Amino acid sequence: MSARRDSAVTTATDTGTRIDTAALEIVDANLRLGDGEQTVTALDAVSLTVRPGEMVAVVGPSGSGKSSLLAVAGALTTPDSGSVRVGGHDLLSMKKAEAARFRLEHIGFVFQSGNLIPSLTAADQLRLTSHLGNTKGRKFRDPIALLEQVGLGHKADRRPDQLSGGERQRVGIARALMSTPSLLLVDEPTAALDRARSHEIVQLLARETRESLVGTVMVTHDYDVLDYCDRVVEMTDGRLTPR
Ligand SMILES: Nc1ncnc2c1ncn2[C@@H]1O[C@H](COP(=O)(O)OP(=O)(O)OP(=O)(O)O)[C@@H](O)[C@H]1O
């Protein structure tokens, strides 16, 4: 896998050396979805650069293309044109299996309600990630230390049904950070939480973004938590504009 180094910012690589690379660089991405006459423009000439340690919120009405943006940034959907790089790696040049491996090792996903496996303890949710991704000597973080970092060290042996909504979300965030990803993609992290928990979770995301030097893109409808983000961009009919 070749790393192209474009933007003049500093981040950590797989080997721990520091190089100049954007966490995410999308340039002029276009995506149409659907068949025949029923197609819609999900992404319309979208460009977005996120630096390591920067948290960017994406807001916009339902159907404006926010999920499509996350899918393209996360190597889950290939745009019709444009380029997408994560930590300097060109996603569009990767074959399917290579992209799947890359996702596991370089991109963390956080979903609405944690998306945890019901039968596993908090610690085992994290261990599973390192088990799935542990090839070629890649280093994953210590699950217990990471749970402690998100304030859940004392609940490492609890299953999801023994945790609150906010605690489940913390486990989901810790799990997403296991591989020391370049990019964290977060979809509506506060949708299932009350106001106080929502603030705590987004504060935690902002702190981890800075401390782990990960680039974070957070889709949210929660305008209450935007102050924790470094930048807010808005999607409207597939187009991305600063807000
Ligand atoms: N598989 C698909 N086939 C056809 N059209 C699709 C498909 N997935 C999404 N779309 C359309 O693409 C556009 C962008 O959808 P997307 O899910 O990215 O929006 P969104 O901003 O995330 O919406 P929401 O806030 O409701 O989750 C919408 O018009 C949607 O109806």
Ligand as a Chemical Component Dictionary entry (heavy atoms), coordinates in Angstrom:
data_LIG
# 
_chem_comp.id                   LIG 
_chem_comp.type                 NON-POLYMER 
_chem_comp.pdbx_formal_charge   0 
_chem_comp.three_letter_code    LIG 
# 
loop_
_chem_comp_atom.comp_id 
_chem_comp_atom.atom_id 
_chem_comp_atom.alt_atom_id 
_chem_comp_atom.type_symbol 
_chem_comp_atom.charge 
_chem_comp_atom.model_Cartn_x 
_chem_comp_atom.model_Cartn_y 
_chem_comp_atom.model_Cartn_z 
_chem_comp_atom.pdbx_ordinal 
LIG N1  N1  N 0 -29.295 2.869  -2.011 1  
LIG C1  C1  C 0 -29.864 3.975  -2.460 2  
LIG N2  N2  N 0 -30.479 3.995  -3.659 3  
LIG C2  C2  C 0 -31.037 5.128  -4.141 4  
LIG N3  N3  N 0 -31.018 6.307  -3.479 5  
LIG C3  C3  C 0 -30.447 6.341  -2.267 6  
LIG C4  C4  C 0 -29.840 5.185  -1.685 7  
LIG N4  N4  N 0 -29.341 5.526  -0.467 8  
LIG C5  C5  C 0 -29.631 6.820  -0.288 9  
LIG N5  N5  N 0 -30.286 7.320  -1.356 10 
LIG C6  C6  C 0 -30.716 8.717  -1.566 11 
LIG O1  O1  O 0 -29.530 9.518  -1.601 12 
LIG C7  C7  C 0 -29.770 10.793 -0.976 13 
LIG C8  C8  C 0 -28.760 10.989 0.163  14 
LIG O2  O2  O 0 -29.053 10.047 1.183  15 
LIG P1  P1  P 0 -28.224 9.976  2.555  16 
LIG O3  O3  O 0 -28.666 8.744  3.281  17 
LIG O4  O4  O 0 -26.788 10.132 2.271  18 
LIG O5  O5  O 0 -28.780 11.285 3.323  19 
LIG P2  P2  P 0 -28.654 11.723 4.853  20 
LIG O6  O6  O 0 -28.355 13.173 4.840  21 
LIG O7  O7  O 0 -27.704 10.830 5.556  22 
LIG O8  O8  O 0 -30.108 11.471 5.429  23 
LIG P3  P3  P 0 -30.590 11.173 6.963  24 
LIG O9  O9  O 0 -30.257 12.387 7.773  25 
LIG O10 O10 O 0 -32.081 10.980 6.807  26 
LIG O11 O11 O 0 -29.885 9.930  7.417  27 
LIG C9  C9  C 0 -31.233 10.763 -0.518 28 
LIG O12 O12 O 0 -31.994 11.396 -1.516 29 
LIG C10 C10 C 0 -31.562 9.287  -0.441 30 
LIG O13 O13 O 0 -32.947 9.074  -0.664 31 
# 
loop_
_chem_comp_bond.comp_id 
_chem_comp_bond.atom_id_1 
_chem_comp_bond.atom_id_2 
_chem_comp_bond.value_order 
_chem_comp_bond.pdbx_ordinal 
LIG N1  C1  SING 1  
LIG C1  N2  SING 2  
LIG C1  C4  DOUB 3  
LIG N2  C2  DOUB 4  
LIG C2  N3  SING 5  
LIG N3  C3  DOUB 6  
LIG C3  C4  SING 7  
LIG C3  N5  SING 8  
LIG C4  N4  SING 9  
LIG N4  C5  DOUB 10 
LIG C5  N5  SING 11 
LIG N5  C6  SING 12 
LIG C6  O1  SING 13 
LIG C6  C10 SING 14 
LIG O1  C7  SING 15 
LIG C7  C8  SING 16 
LIG C7  C9  SING 17 
LIG C8  O2  SING 18 
LIG O2  P1  SING 19 
LIG P1  O3  DOUB 20 
LIG P1  O4  SING 21 
LIG P1  O5  SING 22 
LIG O5  P2  SING 23 
LIG P2  O6  DOUB 24 
LIG P2  O7  SING 25 
LIG P2  O8  SING 26 
LIG O8  P3  SING 27 
LIG P3  O9  DOUB 28 
LIG P3  O10 SING 29 
LIG P3  O11 SING 30 
LIG C9  O12 SING 31 
LIG C9  C10 SING 32 
LIG C10 O13 SING 33 
# 
